[in-house]
Amino acid sequence: MRILVLGGGWFLGRAVVSGALERGWEVTTFTRGLSGIPVPGAVAVHGDRERPEDLARLADHGPWDAVIDTSASELSPHVVRSGTRTLEPVVGRYVYVSTVAVYEGWPTEPLNTCSPVWAALTSTRPDTTQPPDSASGINPDYGRRKAGTEHAVTETFGLARTSLLRPGVILGPGEYVGRLPWWLHRTERGGLILAPGDPARRFQAVDVRDVATFALDQVVHVGHQVHNLGTPIGRETMGGFLQACMDVTGSTGELLWVEDEILLRHGLRQWTELPLWWIHPGVSVIDSSSAVAAGFHSRPLAETVTDTWHWLSQGNTPVPHRRRAKHGITPAKEQAILDSVH
Ligand SMILES: NC(=O)c1ccc[n+]([C@@H]2O[C@H](COP(=O)([O-])OP(=O)(O)OC[C@H]3O[C@@H](n4cnc5c(N)ncnc54)[C@H](OP(=O)(O)O)[C@@H]3O)[C@@H](O)[C@H]2O)c1
C-alpha cells in the first residue's frame, strides 16, 4: 500500500505515519517543514498547501492508493479544494480527518452521524484569528469552515471515494495544545488542586493512536464512510480523568471539586483556562457507534493518560504552538478560587 499523509510532522499525522510504516506501507508526507520532525522511513516532501505550485510538485511524487488528510485544521475550504483537485488524478481514496464541530448541535446537543451539519462556509478565508466566545469557548466559525472543507473533499472525489472522520477532542502522546500535559504537570505539582465541576461529569476524549489506526483502516474501505470518533458515552468521567493524572504522576496533592457556578462567577474561561472543562450538555454525548461497527476501538482513558505521562517523562515536550499559551489557570487565580471556597 502506498499512502500520502498531509501533515505527518506532529501529533495525529505523526501517529498515522508511524502506524502506516508498522504495517509495511510506503508513506509520503507533505508539510511546510516548520514544525515537528519527519518520521524516519517516510518520504518527506515539503511545501505549502496554500501554494498551487507546491501541490503540483507534490502530485509528481504519486500515485498513491490513498491520502490521509491531517493538516487542514486551519485551512479554508478553497485551499482544501485546490489540493483535492490537484491530487484527485493521482490518489485513489481520500480519508479526511474532520471534527465533531461540523455539527450545528455541537457542543450543546447529543450527536450522531445523522445530526445536521453546518451549511458550509465555501468562499473566502474566514477570520480564523477570531477567538471563540471567551465565556463559553464556542467558535461556530471553526465548524462552518470544517464543514466547507468536507464539502471540498466530497465534491472532488465523489462520495464513494471518501471517508469523513469526525473526532471529538484528541489526547495522547505528542499532544501539542497542552490540555492533558497541563493537567499532568498540575497534578504532579501537588497541593490543593482546583478540580472543575462534577467528578461524575462525562468525559469523552479519544486517543490519538486510536484515531490514527482507524484512519489507516479506512484506506481499504469502500464506499462513502462518515464516522464520529469518541470513547463510548458514559464510559469515562472527569473524576476518573483527574484521578488517572493523580495516580500516574504520584501526586501528593488533593483534588477540591468546585461547582461550575462558582467557577463561572470567577470568570473562568471554559475549555482553556482549566483545560478540558466544558459545561455544555452535548460535549461528551457523541455517538460513535457507526465507527465501532466499522472496527473502531478506543482504549481506556487511563492508558492515554499513562502513556502521555511516560512520553513527557522521557524528555519530550509538546511542539510550541500559539494555542498552547491560552491553556492553564495562573497559580494565583487558582489559589484565589480555592481560598474563596475552602
Ligand atoms: N487536536 C484535536 O483535538 C482535534 C480534534 C478534532 C479534530 N481534529 C482534526 O485532526 C486533524 C489533525 O489535527 P492535529 O492537531 O494533529 O494537526 P494540525 O495542527 O491540524 O496539523 C498540523 C500539521 O499540518 C502541517 N501543516 C499545517 N499547515 C500546513 C500547510 N499550509 N501546508 C502544509 N502542511 C501544513 C504541519 O506541519 P508544518 O507546520 O511543518 O507545515 C503539521 O504537520 C486536523 O484536521 C484537525 O482539525 C483535531
The ligand as an SDF file (V2000), in Angstrom:
LIG
                    3D

 48 52  0  0  0  0  0  0  0  0999 V2000
   -6.3330   18.0930   18.0670 N   0  0  0  0  0  0  0  0  0  0  0  0
   -7.6070   17.8320   18.3190 C   0  0  0  0  0  0  0  0  0  0  0  0
   -8.0500   17.7530   19.4810 O   0  0  0  0  0  0  0  0  0  0  0  0
   -8.5540   17.6090   17.1570 C   0  0  0  0  0  0  0  0  0  0  0  0
   -9.8970   17.3220   17.4390 C   0  0  0  0  0  0  0  0  0  0  0  0
  -10.7700   17.0730   16.3670 C   0  0  0  0  0  0  0  0  0  0  0  0
  -10.3030   17.1050   15.0690 C   0  0  0  0  0  0  0  0  0  0  0  0
   -9.0030   17.4040   14.8270 N   0  0  0  0  0  0  0  0  0  0  0  0
   -8.5310   17.4180   13.4200 C   0  0  0  0  0  0  0  0  0  0  0  0
   -7.4830   16.4790   13.3080 O   0  0  0  0  0  0  0  0  0  0  0  0
   -6.5570   16.9080   12.2840 C   0  0  0  0  0  0  0  0  0  0  0  0
   -5.1550   16.8070   12.8420 C   0  0  0  0  0  0  0  0  0  0  0  0
   -5.0120   17.7290   13.8720 O   0  0  0  0  0  0  0  0  0  0  0  0
   -3.6010   17.9940   14.5400 P   0  0  0  0  0  0  0  0  0  0  0  0
   -3.9510   18.8170   15.7300 O   0  0  0  0  0  0  0  0  0  0  0  0
   -2.8500   16.7290   14.7090 O   0  0  0  0  0  0  0  0  0  0  0  0
   -2.7530   18.7880   13.4430 O   0  0  0  0  0  0  0  0  0  0  0  0
   -2.8760   20.1860   12.6930 P   0  0  0  0  0  0  0  0  0  0  0  0
   -2.4840   21.2660   13.6030 O   0  0  0  0  0  0  0  0  0  0  0  0
   -4.1790   20.3270   12.0140 O   0  0  0  0  0  0  0  0  0  0  0  0
   -1.8270   19.9790   11.5150 O   0  0  0  0  0  0  0  0  0  0  0  0
   -0.5090   20.1820   11.7380 C   0  0  0  0  0  0  0  0  0  0  0  0
    0.3080   19.5300   10.6240 C   0  0  0  0  0  0  0  0  0  0  0  0
   -0.0310   20.0830    9.3590 O   0  0  0  0  0  0  0  0  0  0  0  0
    1.0980   20.7020    8.7440 C   0  0  0  0  0  0  0  0  0  0  0  0
    0.5930   21.9170    8.0810 N   0  0  0  0  0  0  0  0  0  0  0  0
   -0.1000   22.9320    8.6340 C   0  0  0  0  0  0  0  0  0  0  0  0
   -0.3770   23.8730    7.7260 N   0  0  0  0  0  0  0  0  0  0  0  0
    0.1320   23.4310    6.5400 C   0  0  0  0  0  0  0  0  0  0  0  0
    0.1560   23.9640    5.2130 C   0  0  0  0  0  0  0  0  0  0  0  0
   -0.3870   25.1520    4.9150 N   0  0  0  0  0  0  0  0  0  0  0  0
    0.7470   23.2490    4.2450 N   0  0  0  0  0  0  0  0  0  0  0  0
    1.3270   22.0490    4.5190 C   0  0  0  0  0  0  0  0  0  0  0  0
    1.3460   21.4900    5.7510 N   0  0  0  0  0  0  0  0  0  0  0  0
    0.7510   22.1810    6.7590 C   0  0  0  0  0  0  0  0  0  0  0  0
    2.0440   20.9730    9.9310 C   0  0  0  0  0  0  0  0  0  0  0  0
    3.4080   20.9210    9.5710 O   0  0  0  0  0  0  0  0  0  0  0  0
    4.2140   22.2620    9.2220 P   0  0  0  0  0  0  0  0  0  0  0  0
    3.9240   23.2630   10.3020 O   0  0  0  0  0  0  0  0  0  0  0  0
    5.6420   21.8170    9.1880 O   0  0  0  0  0  0  0  0  0  0  0  0
    3.6930   22.7010    7.8940 O   0  0  0  0  0  0  0  0  0  0  0  0
    1.7700   19.7900   10.8600 C   0  0  0  0  0  0  0  0  0  0  0  0
    2.4900   18.6420   10.4740 O   0  0  0  0  0  0  0  0  0  0  0  0
   -6.9880   18.3200   11.8780 C   0  0  0  0  0  0  0  0  0  0  0  0
   -7.6590   18.2660   10.6520 O   0  0  0  0  0  0  0  0  0  0  0  0
   -7.9300   18.7470   12.9930 C   0  0  0  0  0  0  0  0  0  0  0  0
   -8.9370   19.6240   12.5180 O   0  0  0  0  0  0  0  0  0  0  0  0
   -8.1110   17.6470   15.8370 C   0  0  0  0  0  0  0  0  0  0  0  0
  1  2  1  0
  2  3  2  0
  2  4  1  0
  4  5  1  0
  4 48  2  0
  5  6  2  0
  6  7  1  0
  7  8  2  0
  8  9  1  0
  8 48  1  0
  9 10  1  0
  9 46  1  0
 10 11  1  0
 11 12  1  0
 11 44  1  0
 12 13  1  0
 13 14  1  0
 14 15  2  0
 14 16  1  0
 14 17  1  0
 17 18  1  0
 18 19  2  0
 18 20  1  0
 18 21  1  0
 21 22  1  0
 22 23  1  0
 23 24  1  0
 23 42  1  0
 24 25  1  0
 25 26  1  0
 25 36  1  0
 26 27  1  0
 26 35  1  0
 27 28  2  0
 28 29  1  0
 29 30  1  0
 29 35  2  0
 30 31  1  0
 30 32  2  0
 32 33  1  0
 33 34  2  0
 34 35  1  0
 36 37  1  0
 36 42  1  0
 37 38  1  0
 38 39  2  0
 38 40  1  0
 38 41  1  0
 42 43  1  0
 44 45  1  0
 44 46  1  0
 46 47  1  0
M  CHG  2   8   1  16  -1
M  END
$$$$
